[in-house]
Amino acid sequence: MEYDVVIFGFRTKVFILTVLTLVCRQCGNPVAHPLHKAVTKFTLFFVPLFPVKTRYSTQCTYCGAATRLDKAEATRLLQQAGGSPERQGVQQQYQQNPPRT
């Protein structure tokens, strides 16, 4: 008997796009909120092939409350922080390969 084995799955990587100072909706403190981008990719034989889902969120560094955002609001917050959506690739690359010290 011969068996054909195909190994597939999904892998999610989370990137920090920027850090914003916002008033938390939960605790009411004006503290840092990292803007996260979570990208889920389809993998075949452990090789990521294409993105399936992208989510954006912020998290309060004081109380830990997380807030989901849509892409338009995340882009607006990123532009407000002085970044641009075109620079996201550069920031993602930095997150994957941080400099060694």
LOMARKOL-85658 format. One line per field, with one value per residue: x, y, z of N, C-alpha, C in turn; residue in three letters. Coordinates in pm, whole numbers. Layout:
# residues N
n.x (X_...)
n.y (Y_...)
n.z (Z_...)
ca.x (X_...)
ca.y (Y_...)
ca.z (Z_...)
c.x (X_...)
c.y (Y_...)
c.z (Z_...)
aa (ALA_...)
This chain:
# residues 101
n.x (82_44_84_-16_103_14_110_-38_-139_-195_-35_23_156_254_291_436_330_345_377_136_13_-266_-593_-710_-991_-1089_-960_-918_-678_-417_-201_67_-10_52_23_-92_-48_-181_-110_-238_-127_-162_-5_207_365_510_585_510_255_40_-145_-426_-590_-606_-563_-614_-516_-511_-340_-367_-104_-116_-348_-391_-605_-742_-821_-997_-948_-1063_-931_-926_-936_-700_-509_-554_-473_-205_-108_-156_32_258_364_347_129_276_525_495_592_868_879_772_967_1175_1068_1071_1341_1520_1781_2098_2247)
n.y (-119_220_543_873_1158_1468_1755_2016_2338_2617_2923_3180_3501_3770_4115_4418_4726_4998_5208_5359_5639_5623_5675_5434_5226_5057_5091_5364_5503_5710_5558_5365_5193_4925_4880_4607_4374_4090_3822_3553_3272_3031_2718_2486_2188_2306_2550_2883_3005_3182_3470_3428_3545_3867_4057_4337_4501_4670_4694_4761_4869_4895_4773_4555_4515_4429_4557_4509_4617_4758_4747_5005_5180_5105_5179_5455_5520_5446_5627_5860_5832_5888_5706_5516_5323_5203_5161_4947_4694_4719_4750_4506_4332_4400_4313_4038_3980_4089_4324_4206_4233)
n.z (0_-81_50_19_157_261_412_568_693_918_1001_1231_1255_1458_1439_1557_1475_1547_1840_2031_2221_2400_2546_2755_2697_2888_3150_3162_3171_3035_2846_2690_2391_2201_1850_1694_1427_1305_1105_937_771_508_513_348_373_582_477_448_240_136_254_468_657_809_1097_1313_1615_1936_2251_2591_2793_3061_3189_3027_2856_2543_2220_1929_1593_1282_944_828_1051_1181_989_989_1252_1235_1044_1185_1384_1249_1078_769_559_355_465_629_553_591_869_945_853_1024_1266_1227_1194_1421_1512_1625_1945)
ca.x (0_112_10_28_89_25_106_-76_-191_-198_60_-4_265_207_388_404_348_387_326_58_-34_-412_-667_-767_-1137_-1120_-916_-921_-544_-348_-77_111_-86_111_-69_-53_-103_-169_-131_-247_-94_-175_126_213_495_569_625_396_231_-37_-222_-566_-661_-526_-637_-544_-563_-425_-347_-326_11_-143_-443_-388_-727_-718_-930_-984_-969_-1071_-813_-931_-899_-558_-435_-565_-388_-67_-76_-156_157_369_402_265_102_380_641_465_680_997_861_752_1096_1249_1013_1111_1486_1570_1927_2164_2329)
ca.y (0_348_653_1008_1243_1612_1824_2156_2399_2763_2982_3321_3583_3899_4221_4545_4829_5120_5220_5481_5677_5637_5656_5299_5219_4975_5147_5510_5561_5741_5480_5312_5085_4878_4845_4475_4320_3944_3768_3407_3223_2890_2657_2353_2132_2404_2669_2975_3034_3304_3512_3390_3640_3972_4124_4447_4524_4742_4637_4853_4817_4908_4672_4439_4504_4432_4611_4478_4730_4722_4792_5149_5247_5077_5264_5592_5533_5438_5756_5959_5813_5931_5598_5505_5183_5150_5126_4831_4585_4741_4724_4362_4267_4424_4227_3901_3968_4202_4333_4139_4324)
ca.z (0_-85_111_-15_274_238_541_552_815_923_1095_1256_1306_1508_1422_1621_1373_1616_1977_2042_2354_2392_2671_2753_2713_3005_3278_3156_3184_2909_2845_2561_2329_2076_1741_1645_1303_1307_971_934_636_477_495_285_412_673_403_437_99_111_371_471_742_872_1204_1379_1752_2030_2385_2696_2867_3205_3237_2938_2775_2399_2139_1786_1503_1141_870_809_1176_1205_895_1038_1370_1190_982_1293_1458_1166_988_649_528_266_547_712_515_655_1011_960_836_1147_1369_1202_1208_1499_1515_1740_2023)
c.x (86_22_70_-1_111_9_75_-130_-190_-98_28_119_207_321_342_434_399_335_263_28_-183_-471_-738_-918_-1176_-1087_-912_-786_-485_-210_-46_23_-12_2_-17_-120_-76_-206_-128_-225_-119_-36_111_355_577_622_503_379_157_-119_-369_-647_-562_-615_-549_-602_-464_-441_-291_-210_-9_-232_-448_-510_-692_-843_-902_-1019_-992_-951_-811_-888_-751_-470_-438_-474_-240_-22_-69_-25_278_422_316_242_209_502_616_556_816_987_841_884_1180_1198_1057_1259_1540_1722_1983_2252_2430)
c.y (124_453_784_1097_1388_1680_1971_2207_2550_2811_3131_3388_3718_3999_4344_4654_4959_5114_5357_5512_5709_5626_5521_5304_5145_5047_5299_5578_5593_5674_5432_5194_5042_4842_4717_4445_4170_3890_3616_3362_3074_2834_2519_2301_2234_2528_2760_3019_3165_3339_3474_3494_3740_4043_4232_4463_4612_4676_4737_4791_4828_4793_4548_4421_4519_4481_4577_4602_4679_4785_4943_5224_5224_5163_5409_5614_5528_5568_5866_5951_5854_5823_5601_5358_5121_5104_5001_4714_4596_4708_4574_4289_4284_4334_4083_3880_4086_4203_4266_4239_4249)
c.z (0_-24_65_105_233_373_514_684_803_1028_1107_1313_1345_1498_1498_1518_1432_1758_1990_2189_2341_2532_2660_2776_2840_3135_3279_3170_3047_2908_2704_2519_2202_1975_1678_1512_1306_1169_980_790_626_453_432_307_491_603_392_292_76_235_357_549_800_974_1265_1519_1826_2166_2485_2774_3018_3255_3148_2850_2626_2327_1994_1704_1362_1069_853_934_1208_1114_941_1159_1332_1126_1086_1372_1376_1074_864_620_438_346_631_680_581_803_1035_949_962_1258_1351_1226_1289_1500_1640_1812_2106)
aa (MET_GLU_TYR_ASP_VAL_VAL_ILE_PHE_GLY_PHE_ARG_THR_LYS_VAL_PHE_ILE_LEU_THR_VAL_LEU_THR_LEU_VAL_CYS_ARG_GLN_CYS_GLY_ASN_PRO_VAL_ALA_HIS_PRO_LEU_HIS_LYS_ALA_VAL_THR_LYS_PHE_THR_LEU_PHE_PHE_VAL_PRO_LEU_PHE_PRO_VAL_LYS_THR_ARG_TYR_SER_THR_GLN_CYS_THR_TYR_CYS_GLY_ALA_ALA_THR_ARG_LEU_ASP_LYS_ALA_GLU_ALA_THR_ARG_LEU_LEU_GLN_GLN_ALA_GLY_GLY_SER_PRO_GLU_ARG_GLN_GLY_VAL_GLN_GLN_GLN_TYR_GLN_GLN_ASN_PRO_PRO_ARG_THR)
